[in-house]
Amino acid sequence: MPELCRFDGIIIYMYFEDLEGHNKPHVHVWFGDYNASIAIDGQILAGRLPVKQLKKVSLWLSIHEEDLYKAWNLAVRNQHFDKIPPLE
């Protein structure tokens, strides 16, 4: 499970060949005991996060949307992708 980014205690991953379960391009997010699958468009597909962290992740997703779709297209073909910078 390759790590895309880490900031403010939030860890964001994207799995290789992750087409089962959620059909939308998405990331997996962990924060403490919380975890969620969140589509690149910001829709929560499964799980939950505290509101503050969800807002940060949503902002990060919107800022890096193009890079995230590039990473997704590589990941579903089981190809490595680059990390994406955190929020500043």
mmCIF file of the C-alpha atoms, coordinates in Angstrom:
data_MODEL
# 
_entry.id   MODEL 
# 
loop_
_atom_site.group_PDB 
_atom_site.id 
_atom_site.type_symbol 
_atom_site.label_atom_id 
_atom_site.label_alt_id 
_atom_site.label_comp_id 
_atom_site.label_asym_id 
_atom_site.label_entity_id 
_atom_site.label_seq_id 
_atom_site.pdbx_PDB_ins_code 
_atom_site.Cartn_x 
_atom_site.Cartn_y 
_atom_site.Cartn_z 
_atom_site.occupancy 
_atom_site.B_iso_or_equiv 
_atom_site.pdbx_formal_charge 
_atom_site.auth_seq_id 
_atom_site.auth_comp_id 
_atom_site.auth_asym_id 
_atom_site.auth_atom_id 
_atom_site.pdbx_PDB_model_num 
ATOM 1  C CA . MET A 1 1  ? 0.000   0.000  0.000   1.00 0.00 ? 1  MET A CA 1 
ATOM 2  C CA . PRO A 1 2  ? 2.045   2.949  -1.269  1.00 0.00 ? 2  PRO A CA 1 
ATOM 3  C CA . GLU A 1 3  ? 1.895   6.159  0.693   1.00 0.00 ? 3  GLU A CA 1 
ATOM 4  C CA . LEU A 1 4  ? 0.892   9.243  -1.293  1.00 0.00 ? 4  LEU A CA 1 
ATOM 5  C CA . CYS A 1 5  ? 1.265   11.870 1.404   1.00 0.00 ? 5  CYS A CA 1 
ATOM 6  C CA . ARG A 1 6  ? 1.507   12.539 5.136   1.00 0.00 ? 6  ARG A CA 1 
ATOM 7  C CA . PHE A 1 7  ? 0.647   15.756 6.989   1.00 0.00 ? 7  PHE A CA 1 
ATOM 8  C CA . ASP A 1 8  ? -0.806  16.831 10.352  1.00 0.00 ? 8  ASP A CA 1 
ATOM 9  C CA . GLY A 1 9  ? -1.107  13.208 11.527  1.00 0.00 ? 9  GLY A CA 1 
ATOM 10 C CA . ILE A 1 10 ? -3.046  12.259 8.362   1.00 0.00 ? 10 ILE A CA 1 
ATOM 11 C CA . ILE A 1 11 ? -1.680  9.472  6.177   1.00 0.00 ? 11 ILE A CA 1 
ATOM 12 C CA . ILE A 1 12 ? -2.984  9.034  2.626   1.00 0.00 ? 12 ILE A CA 1 
ATOM 13 C CA . TYR A 1 13 ? -2.467  5.854  0.620   1.00 0.00 ? 13 TYR A CA 1 
ATOM 14 C CA . MET A 1 14 ? -3.437  4.567  -2.798  1.00 0.00 ? 14 MET A CA 1 
ATOM 15 C CA . TYR A 1 15 ? -3.531  0.824  -3.398  1.00 0.00 ? 15 TYR A CA 1 
ATOM 16 C CA . PHE A 1 16 ? -2.344  -0.896 -6.564  1.00 0.00 ? 16 PHE A CA 1 
ATOM 17 C CA . GLU A 1 17 ? -5.053  -2.551 -8.693  1.00 0.00 ? 17 GLU A CA 1 
ATOM 18 C CA . ASP A 1 18 ? -7.769  -1.214 -6.329  1.00 0.00 ? 18 ASP A CA 1 
ATOM 19 C CA . LEU A 1 19 ? -10.816 -1.615 -8.558  1.00 0.00 ? 19 LEU A CA 1 
ATOM 20 C CA . GLU A 1 20 ? -12.915 -3.862 -6.327  1.00 0.00 ? 20 GLU A CA 1 
ATOM 21 C CA . GLY A 1 21 ? -15.345 -2.393 -3.818  1.00 0.00 ? 21 GLY A CA 1 
ATOM 22 C CA . HIS A 1 22 ? -15.202 1.241  -4.994  1.00 0.00 ? 22 HIS A CA 1 
ATOM 23 C CA . ASN A 1 23 ? -15.420 2.002  -8.686  1.00 0.00 ? 23 ASN A CA 1 
ATOM 24 C CA . LYS A 1 24 ? -14.490 5.672  -8.348  1.00 0.00 ? 24 LYS A CA 1 
ATOM 25 C CA . PRO A 1 25 ? -10.853 6.772  -8.249  1.00 0.00 ? 25 PRO A CA 1 
ATOM 26 C CA . HIS A 1 26 ? -10.113 7.168  -4.544  1.00 0.00 ? 26 HIS A CA 1 
ATOM 27 C CA . VAL A 1 27 ? -7.572  7.270  -1.734  1.00 0.00 ? 27 VAL A CA 1 
ATOM 28 C CA . HIS A 1 28 ? -7.452  5.601  1.665   1.00 0.00 ? 28 HIS A CA 1 
ATOM 29 C CA . VAL A 1 29 ? -6.972  7.959  4.609   1.00 0.00 ? 29 VAL A CA 1 
ATOM 30 C CA . TRP A 1 30 ? -5.904  7.204  8.183   1.00 0.00 ? 30 TRP A CA 1 
ATOM 31 C CA . PHE A 1 31 ? -5.918  9.552  11.149  1.00 0.00 ? 31 PHE A CA 1 
ATOM 32 C CA . GLY A 1 32 ? -5.411  7.919  14.552  1.00 0.00 ? 32 GLY A CA 1 
ATOM 33 C CA . ASP A 1 33 ? -8.173  5.345  15.008  1.00 0.00 ? 33 ASP A CA 1 
ATOM 34 C CA . TYR A 1 34 ? -10.158 6.736  12.071  1.00 0.00 ? 34 TYR A CA 1 
ATOM 35 C CA . ASN A 1 35 ? -9.986  5.648  8.459   1.00 0.00 ? 35 ASN A CA 1 
ATOM 36 C CA . ALA A 1 36 ? -11.934 6.342  5.308   1.00 0.00 ? 36 ALA A CA 1 
ATOM 37 C CA . SER A 1 37 ? -11.966 5.738  1.581   1.00 0.00 ? 37 SER A CA 1 
ATOM 38 C CA . ILE A 1 38 ? -12.495 9.066  -0.155  1.00 0.00 ? 38 ILE A CA 1 
ATOM 39 C CA . ALA A 1 39 ? -13.011 9.606  -3.875  1.00 0.00 ? 39 ALA A CA 1 
ATOM 40 C CA . ILE A 1 40 ? -10.723 12.088 -5.573  1.00 0.00 ? 40 ILE A CA 1 
ATOM 41 C CA . ASP A 1 41 ? -13.800 14.292 -6.040  1.00 0.00 ? 41 ASP A CA 1 
ATOM 42 C CA . GLY A 1 42 ? -14.182 14.389 -2.221  1.00 0.00 ? 42 GLY A CA 1 
ATOM 43 C CA . GLN A 1 43 ? -17.076 11.932 -1.795  1.00 0.00 ? 43 GLN A CA 1 
ATOM 44 C CA . ILE A 1 44 ? -16.713 9.670  1.253   1.00 0.00 ? 44 ILE A CA 1 
ATOM 45 C CA . LEU A 1 45 ? -17.068 6.094  -0.017  1.00 0.00 ? 45 LEU A CA 1 
ATOM 46 C CA . ALA A 1 46 ? -16.549 4.284  3.301   1.00 0.00 ? 46 ALA A CA 1 
ATOM 47 C CA . GLY A 1 47 ? -15.491 4.995  6.878   1.00 0.00 ? 47 GLY A CA 1 
ATOM 48 C CA . ARG A 1 48 ? -15.208 8.367  8.539   1.00 0.00 ? 48 ARG A CA 1 
ATOM 49 C CA . LEU A 1 49 ? -12.802 11.071 9.679   1.00 0.00 ? 49 LEU A CA 1 
ATOM 50 C CA . PRO A 1 50 ? -13.149 13.910 12.179  1.00 0.00 ? 50 PRO A CA 1 
ATOM 51 C CA . VAL A 1 51 ? -14.548 17.041 10.504  1.00 0.00 ? 51 VAL A CA 1 
ATOM 52 C CA . LYS A 1 52 ? -11.310 19.048 10.819  1.00 0.00 ? 52 LYS A CA 1 
ATOM 53 C CA . GLN A 1 53 ? -9.222  16.335 9.166   1.00 0.00 ? 53 GLN A CA 1 
ATOM 54 C CA . LEU A 1 54 ? -11.853 15.689 6.487   1.00 0.00 ? 54 LEU A CA 1 
ATOM 55 C CA . LYS A 1 55 ? -11.741 19.379 5.542   1.00 0.00 ? 55 LYS A CA 1 
ATOM 56 C CA . LYS A 1 56 ? -7.940  19.240 5.270   1.00 0.00 ? 56 LYS A CA 1 
ATOM 57 C CA . VAL A 1 57 ? -8.069  16.091 3.130   1.00 0.00 ? 57 VAL A CA 1 
ATOM 58 C CA . SER A 1 58 ? -10.779 17.609 0.914   1.00 0.00 ? 58 SER A CA 1 
ATOM 59 C CA . LEU A 1 59 ? -8.653  20.712 0.372   1.00 0.00 ? 59 LEU A CA 1 
ATOM 60 C CA . TRP A 1 60 ? -5.593  18.565 -0.414  1.00 0.00 ? 60 TRP A CA 1 
ATOM 61 C CA . LEU A 1 61 ? -7.638  16.484 -2.882  1.00 0.00 ? 61 LEU A CA 1 
ATOM 62 C CA . SER A 1 62 ? -8.888  19.590 -4.694  1.00 0.00 ? 62 SER A CA 1 
ATOM 63 C CA . ILE A 1 63 ? -5.414  21.153 -4.903  1.00 0.00 ? 63 ILE A CA 1 
ATOM 64 C CA . HIS A 1 64 ? -3.809  17.968 -6.247  1.00 0.00 ? 64 HIS A CA 1 
ATOM 65 C CA . GLU A 1 65 ? -6.684  16.583 -8.342  1.00 0.00 ? 65 GLU A CA 1 
ATOM 66 C CA . GLU A 1 66 ? -4.659  16.315 -11.563 1.00 0.00 ? 66 GLU A CA 1 
ATOM 67 C CA . ASP A 1 67 ? -1.738  14.554 -9.836  1.00 0.00 ? 67 ASP A CA 1 
ATOM 68 C CA . LEU A 1 68 ? -4.145  12.204 -8.056  1.00 0.00 ? 68 LEU A CA 1 
ATOM 69 C CA . TYR A 1 69 ? -5.789  11.089 -11.302 1.00 0.00 ? 69 TYR A CA 1 
ATOM 70 C CA . LYS A 1 70 ? -2.334  10.487 -12.798 1.00 0.00 ? 70 LYS A CA 1 
ATOM 71 C CA . ALA A 1 71 ? -1.389  8.391  -9.753  1.00 0.00 ? 71 ALA A CA 1 
ATOM 72 C CA . TRP A 1 72 ? -4.702  6.489  -9.942  1.00 0.00 ? 72 TRP A CA 1 
ATOM 73 C CA . ASN A 1 73 ? -4.166  5.649  -13.616 1.00 0.00 ? 73 ASN A CA 1 
ATOM 74 C CA . LEU A 1 74 ? -0.746  4.242  -12.784 1.00 0.00 ? 74 LEU A CA 1 
ATOM 75 C CA . ALA A 1 75 ? -1.889  2.400  -9.640  1.00 0.00 ? 75 ALA A CA 1 
ATOM 76 C CA . VAL A 1 76 ? -4.727  0.519  -11.354 1.00 0.00 ? 76 VAL A CA 1 
ATOM 77 C CA . ARG A 1 77 ? -2.132  -0.798 -13.819 1.00 0.00 ? 77 ARG A CA 1 
ATOM 78 C CA . ASN A 1 78 ? 0.082   -1.856 -10.875 1.00 0.00 ? 78 ASN A CA 1 
ATOM 79 C CA . GLN A 1 79 ? 2.661   0.822  -11.711 1.00 0.00 ? 79 GLN A CA 1 
ATOM 80 C CA . HIS A 1 80 ? 4.439   2.988  -9.170  1.00 0.00 ? 80 HIS A CA 1 
ATOM 81 C CA . PHE A 1 81 ? 3.584   6.655  -8.769  1.00 0.00 ? 81 PHE A CA 1 
ATOM 82 C CA . ASP A 1 82 ? 5.263   9.618  -7.115  1.00 0.00 ? 82 ASP A CA 1 
ATOM 83 C CA . LYS A 1 83 ? 4.363   11.029 -3.719  1.00 0.00 ? 83 LYS A CA 1 
ATOM 84 C CA . ILE A 1 84 ? 2.285   14.196 -3.721  1.00 0.00 ? 84 ILE A CA 1 
ATOM 85 C CA . PRO A 1 85 ? 3.294   17.200 -1.566  1.00 0.00 ? 85 PRO A CA 1 
ATOM 86 C CA . PRO A 1 86 ? 1.412   17.921 1.675   1.00 0.00 ? 86 PRO A CA 1 
ATOM 87 C CA . LEU A 1 87 ? -0.563  21.035 2.517   1.00 0.00 ? 87 LEU A CA 1 
ATOM 88 C CA . GLU A 1 88 ? 1.704   23.912 3.476   1.00 0.00 ? 88 GLU A CA 1 
# 
